[in-house]
Amino acid sequence: MNRDHASGSGGPRSRPQAALLRAEGLSLRRDGRDILSRVDLWVRPGEVHGLLGPNGSGKSSLAYALMGCPDYVTEEGRVRFAGRDVTGLPMTERARLGLTLAWQEPARFEGLCVRDYLGVGPADGDLERIEEALEAVALAPRAYLNRPVDRTLSGGERKRIELAAVFAMRPRLAILDEPDSGIDVLSLEDVARLIRRMADAGAGVLLITHRDEMAGVADSASLMCQGAVVATGGPDDVRTQYRRSCRLHMESLGRQPWNGESGPQAGRETA
């Protein structure tokens, strides 16, 4: 895999000027608690940037803030996308510019079939494009086009279909929040191939995960801890730091109340 690693500690001096997405000093408080603390992060076109960190470290909150979700408006900092300051833009406007988010918990829609779900937006019902998206996530179009996007799909199937929807959109930048959750180990290679395929086509990808092995597909990476980006550099170095500090620490603590991050994806099931 050809990787052009970013280097440095994540400060302004090391930030690439050709970044497609830039987060500059983002800070966020919710319910009287600091969620994000002066976060600097960037993603370049055609690059997979891995964001590693344990559950509860603020990764999903950062994704929602970058996407412009209503309850995640930052108090400080800027979000720049494709050279434009989008800090004050709502989620719909950011989506029109080519920024999209694959939710950690995919939606279920009673009465909507996979074909119609994937055909919304830029795909505009294009059957060839829809079938290509399903094949990209290793799902046979003939078996899934008419399946309802509801409880009859397993968690892994819903996750793949959510990723297929992102692929069909052809976004300029995709934020993938834990794309490996609900996917069995044998299928992780399919997800990694899809991510690489999107980047090779020129899209920027922000890959959010707590699994250091998943970050192996990245070109560059950052480590997030307690709402702050504490390191940015080559993925191997960041993964090593994650294994030596965050993961071992969390394993020693066991499951904690803050492990689960609530967010706007909660309750997305539509009756």
Phi, psi and omega in degrees: 000129181275116183238133174251089189289140168282160179222167177103183186267359179101002180279173185302328183294331183265358184286126178296139181287338183270019183299138174279318178239132175230129168253125185236106175062038182288129175230141183215134174239139175221134179053039178073015183237139176288121180258315177236140183232097175046059183280126170248129181200148179215154176223131179264159176300139178073013183243141169260117177251117180275132175248104183263151175167154179291164175301138180088005182274353178107005184297311180294322178299321177296318178301316181293322179294318179296324182280342179088027179297139189305321183274008183232043177281123185282148179278329182223158174097177183226150170241122178243135181226123180054041177080004183245139175282112182250014186306319183269001183276143176287169183303319182297321179291322178295322178296320179296332179282349177112015178258130181222159183230128170265114187293151177296321177249105183297153181282156170239135182233108177295132176087000180246129181269164183301318181301315181290323180296315180285340183273359179283149174080220185302330180294326173050043176075008181293105186299319180299317180292322179295315180295321177299321180295319178294317178296329180293336177252020175062040172242132182287120182306317183300328182275340189242342185306321185258009177287139176287146179272076185215203185293345180287345176271140176288167178302318180294322178294317179297322179296316179297320181291323175299317178293324177297323179296319178295316179300319182293334180288338185053055183290159173284327176215130179246128172261114182253106184270106180051059182294345181270353181290136181079002180256132180289159186303323182292340182263354181300329180295325176297317180295317180298320179296320179296316180299315180295323180295320178297316180293319180296335177277359175109354180282148168275145180228124171259107184263110182261125182202156172253005181255112185296332179293330179291330181289356179296341179279349187283156174268329177213168185205158174229153178247128182247136181214125177050045174082003181234146171277115186259349178199145174220137181173207177293145184300324180295318179294317181292320178297320178297316179296321179297315180296323185282337184241285189300308188293316179297321180296315181293323178295325180288330179282329188080188182289131182241161182302332183271003182299324181267131178258116175282151182196185185292349178281345180295139178072026183276001177291129184248125181278000000 
